[in-house]
């Protein structure tokens, strides 16, 4: 058979086969206008978090910044405080890729519940620099939130589960409490904010969050989920600074702190397949080296270029092309 099949000139390119995405229909806009589509998805997230960038982009810049101060997988231990939710694991796994397995000091909402004992235990597992005897710690602390492809805050679709779900569930559960507190229906000494041995982490989260907000600054309708998440970030950063003061000896160790908000973006409907995207909205990054603090803007680091990304992804091996890329036609 000669020549092969020639498609009609008015034919449109088809996307992946139906079965390749578990039986979902493929949105034609995703296939035929991918750049515009991705920009729209990013715009939905940056509407609420203007400085948000892709998770991999954020971690690339973070790794570059930390290496400037000598933090590597060989000489540092990572400690992570993310929410216990399973959808936070893309970030946790990506941190593992950079620094090896991390020690979790997680709690609901991302609020640190391990305390000084848990944090100190993790720090004591750090590698020791063979030349100086110093230890190095990298602490990641991020609450999370979901914003679906249509811009609905808190909305997320979970694999294998029908209907709309939410993130962060613990912070969503807390939302009505701010309105009740504003209206005088919630007393901080009431049972709702007391320690519950059967629900210890949520009672810790509730106490930390409610005592960190001023009643007269809460809007009459309560706090929207974006603001509740930003409040969680502020609480986590404050707690982390206090815990570090109690557990880290800066004469024996250098450490880095990376904070922000993890943002999940999924499709808004289970009828059409859309890619799941992960974003980070950075809030702080600093290194304490030899007892001196250095505050940094992680977004000041340039992202990797397309050429770098191609090589990082193993492009030469994928296409089995022995020639250097500069000699490829058209590149």
N, C-alpha and C positions, 0 to 999 in steps of 0.2 A: 504494500500500500504506500503510495507516494504522497509526499507533501504534507500530510497530516491535516487535521481539522482546522478550518479557518472560521472563527466566530463572525456572525453578521456584524456589520459596522455599527448598528444601533444597539448591540448587546451590551449589558452592564456587567462588570466583573462581579462574580459572586464571592461571598465571604466564606469563612470556614463552614464545613458541612454541619448540618443540623445536629448530628449526634455528638460532634466534638465538644459541645458545651452542655452536655447533659439534656438535650432536647429543647433547649431554649431557642426561640427565634433570635436572629441576629439583627440588631438595629441597622438598617441600611445606611444611616448617617455615620455610624461608627466605621463602616467599611469604606465609604466613598469620600469622606471629608474628615479624616482622622485628626489632622492638626487642629482644625477649628473645633472639633469635638472635645479634644483634650483641653484646649484653652477654655472652653465653656465650663468644663468640670472644675478646672483650677479657679475660674472666676467665682463659682459658687462657694468654694471654700474661702477664698481670700476676701470675699464680701464680709465675712464674719471675723476672719483672722488675716488681716492684710499682709503680714510678714510670713505667712505659711509657705513652705517649700516642700517638695517631695521628700519622703523619708530617706531614700537612698542618697539624694543630693545633700541633705542635712548631715547625714552620717559621714559622707565623703569629706565635707568641709570640717566637721568635728575632728575626724581622724588626722587630717592635715594639721589643724591647729594644735592638737595635743602633742603631735610628734615634734613640733617646734620646741616644746618644753620637756622632751625626753620621755613621754609616756607611750609605751608600746605594749604589745601583747606579751612580750617576753619578760617585762619588768613590772607590770601593773596588774592589779585585780580590779574588775568592775563590780560595782554594787548597783542594783537596780531597784527602784521603787516605782512600779507601775501598778495599775489596778489589777486585781486577780482575774479579770475577764479574759477568756481565751482569745479574743480578738486583739489583745495587746501583744500576742506572741510574735507577729512579724517584726516588731521593734526589738523585742527581747532576743529573738534569734539573730537579728542583724548585729546587735551588740555583741553577742557570742562570737559572731564571725570575726569581729575586730579584736576582741580582748580575751577570747576563750570563755568558758563557762563563768557566768556571773553569780554572785550570791544575792538572793532575793531578800529585800527588807520590805516587801510589798504589803499593802493593805487595801481594803475597799476604797475606791475613789483615788487610789494612789497615795493616800496619806500614810506615812511611815508608822507602822505599829510594832516593829521589832524592838524599838527602844534602844537604849544605850548598850544593853547586853547583846542584842542581835547585831547591831552595827559594829561593836567592838570585836565580836567573833569573826565577822567578815573581814575586817581590817587585819586581823591577826593571821589570815590565810594568804596575805600578799607575798609575792616573790620578794627576795631581798637582793639588792644590788651587790654584786660580788666585789665591786671596787670600793663603794662608799658605805655599804651596810644599810643604805636607806630603803624604805618601802615607798610604794606609789599606789595611790587609790584613785579611781575614777568613779564618781557617783552620778548616776543618771536618775532623775526624779521627774516623772511626768504623769499628770492626770490625763484622761482621754474623753473624747466626745465624738459623736457621729454626725455627719451632714450628708444626706443622700444626694443623688444626681440631680434632683429637682430643687435642692436647697433647703429641704426640711431639716431643721436642727434637731438632733437627737435620734433621727430615723436611720435604721440600718436593717438590712436583710441578712440573716444568718443562714449558712449553708445547711440544707436539709430541713429547715424549719419554715413552715408556711406563715404568711402574714408578716406584718411589720414588727420589728423588735426595736430596742433602744439602747443607747450608750451615752453616758455611763449610767447604768441602772441604779447604782447607789446614790448618785447625785440627782437623778430624776426623782427618786424616792424622797430625797430631802427637799425638793423644790417647794412643796406646799408649806413646809415648816417656816420658811422665811415670811410668807404672807401671814401665817398665824402669829408669828413673832411680832410683826409690824402692827397687827391688830390687837395685840395684847392678849391673845388667846394661848400663848405658849410662854411659860415661865421657865427660865433656864435652870431653875431648881426642881422642875417637875420631873416626873418619872420618865418622860419621853427623852430627856437628855442625860439620864443617869446611866451608870454602868450596868449593862445587861449581860450576865454570864452566859446566856444562851445566844446572844447576838453581840459579842464583845467588839468586833471591828466596826460595826455600824454605830454603836454607841460612842466609840472613840471618835469616829468621823463626825458624828453629829455635834458632839461637845466642841471639838476643835473648830468646826466651821461656824457654828452659831456664836461662839465667843469671839470670833475674829471679825464680825460685822457689826456696825453701829446701827441700831434700830431706826434712828431718824434718817439714815441714808438709804434705807430700803424703799423702793418705789411702792406705791399703794397696792399695785397688783402683784407684788413680790419680785423676785429676781428671775430674769430669763435664764435658760440653761447655759447660754454662753457665759453670762456673768457668774453663775454658780461655779462653772469650770475654772474661770479666771481666779475666783476666790480660792478654790482648792489649790491652784498653783501657788498663790501667795502664801497660803497656810503651809504647804509642803516646803517651800523655800525657807520660811521662817523656822519651821521645826528642824529642818536639815542643818541650818546654821547653828542652832542651839545644840543639836546632837554632836556635831563636829567639834564644837568647843569642849564637850565633855569627853570625847573619845580619841581625838587625834593629837598626837604630840608632834608639833611642826619641827622640832629639832631632830626627829627621827624619820620623818616622812614628808613627802610632797603629795599634794592631792589636787584633783580637779573636780569641779561641780558643773554638771550640764542639766539645765532644766528647760521645760517647755510644755506644750500641750500636744498630745498625739491626737490626730484627726483621721477618722475612717470615712471613706466615701464609697458607698456601694450604689447599685441601681436602686431606683425608687419603686420598681415593680418586679415581681417574680415571673413576669411573662416574657420579658425581653432581656437578653444577656448584655451586660455592660461590665467592663473591667472594674475590679476592686482597686481603689487607689488609697495610698497611705501618705499623710502629710504630717509635718511637724511645724508648729508655731513656736520658735525659740523665745525664751523669756530671760535667760541669763546663762552666762558661761564665764567661769573664772578658774584660774590656777593659783595655788599657793605653793611657791617654790622657794626653798630656803627661808621660809617664814614670811616671804613677801607676796602679797596678793596682786595678781594681774587680771584685770577685767578685760574681756574680749567680746568682740562682735563676730559671731561665727559666720554671719552673712557677708562679712567683709572679705572672706576667702572666695575666690572665683570658683564656680562649679567646674567639673571636668568638661573638656571640649568633646565634641562628637568623635574626634579621632581617638582621644583617650578612652572614651567609653567603649569604642569598638574594640580596642585592644584589651581592655579590662574584661570584656565579655568573651574574649578568645576568638575574635573575628577571623584571624588568619587560619586558625585551626578548623573553624566551622566550615570555611569555604575551601580549605586545603590549598591555599594559594601561597607558593613559596616566595613570590616576589614581594619586595617592600611596597607598602601601600602607595608611596609617592609615584611609583611607576605604573599604577593601574590607570587605564584610560578613564578620563573624565573625573578623577578624584584628586 
